[in-house]
Amino acid sequence: MLCKSAINENVNIIVAVGGDGTVNECAKELINKNVALAVLPCGSGNGFAYNIGMKKKLIDAVKQLNNGKIKKIDTATLNLIPFVNVSGVGFDAHIAHLFSKTKIRGFSSYIKLVLKKVLAYNSNCYTLKTNAKDYKFQAYFIAFANSVQYGNDMKISPQSNLNDGKTDIVVIKNFPKWKIPYFIYQMYKGKIHENKYVEIIREKRIKIIHDSNPIHIDGEPYSVNNTINIETIPNSLKIFC
């Protein structure tokens, strides 16, 4: 609501102070608008802010904006709902739903929740449809990555590019759960794309058919039917950084 009011007041830049959820709330109002989005990272993850190069310390980020420049980046939609960072279906969305109900926020609480729930979570069947090819996967989750990381340097899609006109579909296939520590290590090192249990499909548009699994959009829990449509919107958001 505040973003809409600011747009009506003919401002040039809107600063989102918060995490990826706050960024999403502002960004979706600014898509294809002549107003730029700036971000001061104050959330639990701050994946989008870090991906566009914002400093981690708030005082440093404020100083950085004093010398910022405007550039355009891609956004994407999930069933017409805009997102700018990473959305997903399956285990990461399951955690997003549970985490939204916890009283204690922060990265340590998030990791504790992941470790508590991961062993009991079962993989699901997914069908992915592109213009050129159909895929079937048994997977723990699928991330829809416009950007590189969830936050806290957990890089789920190290090769994502905010200006390539495509969304990276990162499929975490069925794997032995004793390998979980190695998966986490590879995410921090930006090498998860090298894992044999990971497949990345890069498309402008893709359809995913699933078994009514939970989803998240930029880390915020959502519910949809069993069909997900992802579409990339090239050069659709002005950012100031």
C-alpha positions, -999 to 999 in steps of 0.1 A, spaced: 0 0 0 29 24 9 45 16 -25 13 25 -44 10 58 -25 46 66 -33 42 59 -70 12 83 -70 34 110 -55 58 108 -85 89 97 -66 119 84 -85 131 57 -61 115 36 -34 136 20 -7 125 -14 6 139 -18 42 136 -55 51 140 -90 37 130 -107 5 93 -107 15 94 -69 18 113 -66 -14 87 -87 -32 58 -65 -18 75 -34 -32 89 -49 -65 55 -62 -77 41 -27 -76 71 -14 -96 72 -38 -125 72 -19 -158 69 13 -139 92 43 -142 102 41 -105 133 23 -93 136 0 -63 165 3 -38 170 -22 -10 184 -19 25 189 -55 38 172 -59 72 156 -94 69 165 -129 80 179 -139 45 183 -108 23 190 -130 -8 180 -105 -34 198 -76 -18 231 -95 -16 227 -107 -52 224 -72 -65 256 -64 -46 243 -46 -15 266 -45 15 256 -66 45 261 -40 72 232 -15 72 254 16 75 276 4 46 245 -2 25 232 33 32 265 48 21 264 26 -10 231 40 -21 246 75 -20 266 65 -51 240 42 -66 230 39 -103 198 27 -119 197 -4 -140 171 -28 -153 167 -65 -144 143 -94 -152 115 -104 -130 93 -135 -132 57 -147 -124 43 -178 -108 7 -182 -119 8 -144 -127 21 -136 -91 54 -116 -95 87 -126 -79 122 -112 -81 144 -136 -62 137 -174 -57 103 -192 -54 97 -229 -52 76 -260 -46 83 -290 -24 105 -291 7 117 -255 6 81 -243 4 71 -267 32 98 -251 54 86 -216 43 51 -224 55 63 -237 89 88 -209 94 61 -183 88 43 -196 120 74 -196 142 78 -169 169 116 -168 167 130 -156 134 165 -155 121 189 -178 102 196 -202 131 159 -208 137 155 -215 100 183 -241 99 170 -258 131 136 -262 114 152 -276 82 173 -302 102 142 -311 122 120 -318 92 142 -329 64 146 -366 74 108 -371 75 101 -354 42 95 -376 12 102 -367 -25 73 -361 -49 66 -366 -86 68 -336 -109 62 -331 -146 78 -302 -163 67 -290 -197 86 -267 -220 80 -258 -257 108 -282 -267 106 -311 -242 87 -327 -213 105 -339 -181 95 -362 -153 113 -361 -119 111 -376 -85 123 -346 -65 125 -332 -30 119 -297 -43 121 -274 -73 134 -239 -71 124 -212 -96 154 -189 -95 154 -154 -110 183 -146 -87 212 -167 -72 205 -173 -35 179 -178 -9 199 -156 14 227 -160 40 249 -170 10 229 -202 4 233 -202 -34 206 -225 -48 212 -213 -84 248 -200 -87 246 -194 -125 214 -174 -125 215 -141 -143 192 -112 -137 195 -101 -173 193 -132 -194 155 -132 -200 151 -167 -185 144 -183 -151 165 -212 -138 145 -242 -128 166 -260 -102 155 -296 -96 168 -313 -64 162 -349 -74 158 -379 -51 191 -384 -32 204 -403 -2 197 -382 29 231 -388 44 244 -365 17 225 -335 31 256 -319 47 274 -321 14 244 -304 -3 245 -276 22 283 -273 18 279 -270 -20 252 -243 -17 276 -222 4 304 -227 -20 282 -219 -50 288 -253 -65 254 -271 -62 250 -270 -100 278 -295 -101 259 -321 -80 247 -352 -99 214 -350 -81 207 -315 -93 193 -306 -128 189 -271 -140 165 -262 -168 167 -226 -181 136 -213 -198 115 -182 -204 83 -201 -198 77 -235 -182 48 -254 -167 51 -277 -137 25 -302 -127 27 -315 -91 8 -333 -64 -6 -303 -45 26 -295 -27 31 -262 -9 48 -234 -27 65 -202 -17 71 -169 -36 102 -151 -26 101 -170 7 65 -162 15 40 -192 18 13 -194 -9 -12 -221 -20 -20 -228 -56 -36 -257 -76 -15 -285 -90 -3 -266 -120 24 -239 -118 32 -216 -147 65 -197 -146 71 -169 -170 101 -145 -172 95 -108 -178 127 -94 -193 140 -60 -182 109 -52 -163 122 -37 -130 144 -7 -124 167 -11 -94 190 14 -78 222 0 -62 
